[in-house]
C-alpha cells in the first residue's frame, strides 16, 4: 500500500501552484463581479442621466434603462416629464397696496438638451433660471398693465 502512494509523483510545490492559481482566479472573478456591479446604472422611466468624469460632461444623455458606465463617473438624473412650477409674487397696485399674485407654468426639458443644460446651469436649473424669469415676467406684466 505504501508503494501505491509513491507512484502518484505528487510534490507539495505542484499543490501550492494549483492553490495559488485557484486563489488568483477567484480574486479575479470577484473583482470583475464587483466592477460590473459598481459600473451598472439604472436610469428610471421618464428621466435621463448625464455622466461626468472628473469634470468632463458626456455630450449625449443616457436614456431610461440599464447602462454600464465608467465606475469613476457620476450620473446626474433629470426629469423629462411635464412639470408644474408655481410661484407666489407680491406685486404693488396703482393704489400702492401690495397684492399676492400666484403664477403657474407647465414646462418640460428636452432629453437631447439635458447635457448642455447641465453644463450651463447645473442640476438646480429651476432655481437658477425658471424662478427668476417667472418673477420677472409677473412683475413686467403687472407693470405693463399699470402703464396702459
C-alpha positions in Angstrom: 0.0 0.0 0.0 2.9 2.3 0.7 4.2 1.8 -2.9 0.9 2.8 -4.4 1.2 6.4 -3.0 4.7 6.7 -4.3 3.5 6.2 -7.9 1.4 9.3 -8.0 4.5 11.6 -8.1 2.8 14.3 -6.0 5.0 17.1 -4.7 3.9 19.8 -2.4 5.1 22.5 -4.9 2.6 21.4 -7.5 -0.2 21.6 -5.0 0.8 25.1 -3.9 0.8 26.2 -7.5 -2.7 24.8 -8.1 -4.0 26.5 -5.0 -2.4 29.9 -5.9 -3.9 29.6 -9.5 -7.4 28.9 -8.0 -7.0 31.8 -5.5 -5.9 34.1 -8.3 -8.9 33.0 -10.4 -11.3 33.5 -7.5 -9.9 37.0 -6.8 -10.1 38.0 -10.5 -13.7 36.7 -10.7 -14.7 38.6 -7.6 -13.0 41.8 -8.8 -14.7 41.5 -12.2 -18.1 40.9 -10.5 -17.6 43.9 -8.2 -16.6 46.2 -11.1 -19.7 45.1 -13.1 -22.0 45.9 -10.1 -20.3 49.2 -9.5 -20.5 50.3 -13.2 -24.1 49.2 -13.7 -26.5 52.2 -13.6 -30.3 52.1 -13.9 -32.0 55.2 -15.3 -35.6 55.2 -14.2 -38.5 55.8 -16.7 -39.2 59.5 -17.7 -35.7 60.5 -16.7 -32.4 60.9 -18.5 -28.9 60.8 -17.0 -25.9 62.9 -17.6 -22.5 61.4 -16.9 -19.4 63.3 -15.9 -15.9 62.1 -15.2 -13.5 64.5 -13.4 -15.5 67.5 -14.7 -15.9 66.3 -18.3 -19.6 66.0 -19.2 -20.6 63.5 -21.9 -22.3 65.2 -24.8 -25.2 62.6 -25.0 -27.7 61.8 -22.3 -28.3 58.3 -21.0 -31.9 57.2 -21.7 -34.1 55.1 -19.5 -32.8 51.6 -18.9 -29.7 49.7 -17.8 -26.3 51.2 -18.7 -22.8 50.1 -17.9 -20.7 53.1 -17.3 -17.2 54.1 -16.1 -17.1 53.3 -12.3 -15.4 56.7 -11.7 -18.2 58.7 -13.4 -21.0 60.4 -11.6 -24.6 60.3 -13.0 -27.0 63.2 -12.5 -30.6 62.4 -13.2 -33.0 64.9 -14.8 -36.8 64.6 -15.1 -38.2 64.9 -18.7 -41.8 64.7 -17.6 -44.0 67.8 -17.8 -43.7 69.6 -14.5 -45.7 72.3 -12.8 -43.8 75.3 -11.4 -45.8 77.5 -9.0 -44.7 80.8 -7.6 -46.2 83.5 -5.4 -45.2 87.1 -6.0 -46.0 90.2 -4.0 -46.8 93.0 -6.5 -47.8 96.6 -5.8 -51.0 98.0 -7.4 -51.8 101.5 -8.7 -53.1 102.5 -5.2 -49.8 101.4 -3.6 -51.3 98.3 -2.0 -49.3 95.1 -2.2 -51.2 92.1 -3.6 -50.3 88.5 -3.8 -50.1 87.2 -7.3 -49.9 83.4 -7.9 -48.3 82.3 -11.1 -48.0 78.8 -12.5 -46.2 77.4 -15.5 -46.0 73.9 -17.1 -42.7 73.0 -18.7 -40.5 70.1 -19.7 -36.9 69.6 -20.6 -36.0 68.1 -24.0 -33.9 65.0 -23.4 -31.4 65.9 -26.1 -30.8 69.3 -24.4 -30.1 67.9 -20.9 -26.2 67.7 -21.3 -26.0 71.3 -22.4 -28.5 72.4 -19.7 -26.3 70.6 -17.1 -23.1 72.3 -18.3 -24.5 75.8 -18.5 -27.0 75.9 -15.5 -26.4 72.8 -13.4 -28.9 70.4 -11.9 -30.7 73.2 -10.0 -31.8 75.0 -13.2 -35.3 75.7 -11.8 -33.8 77.9 -9.1 -31.2 79.4 -11.5 -33.4 80.3 -14.5 -37.1 79.4 -14.2 -37.9 81.1 -10.8 -36.2 84.5 -11.6 -37.8 84.5 -15.1 -41.2 83.8 -13.7 -40.9 86.6 -11.1 -39.6 89.0 -13.8 -42.5 88.1 -16.1 -45.1 88.5 -13.4 -43.7 91.9 -12.4 -43.3 93.0 -16.0 -46.9 92.0 -17.0 -48.2 93.8 -13.9 -46.1 96.9 -14.6 -47.3 97.0 -18.2 -50.9 96.9 -17.1 -50.2 99.9 -14.8 -48.8 101.9 -17.6 -51.6 101.3 -20.0 
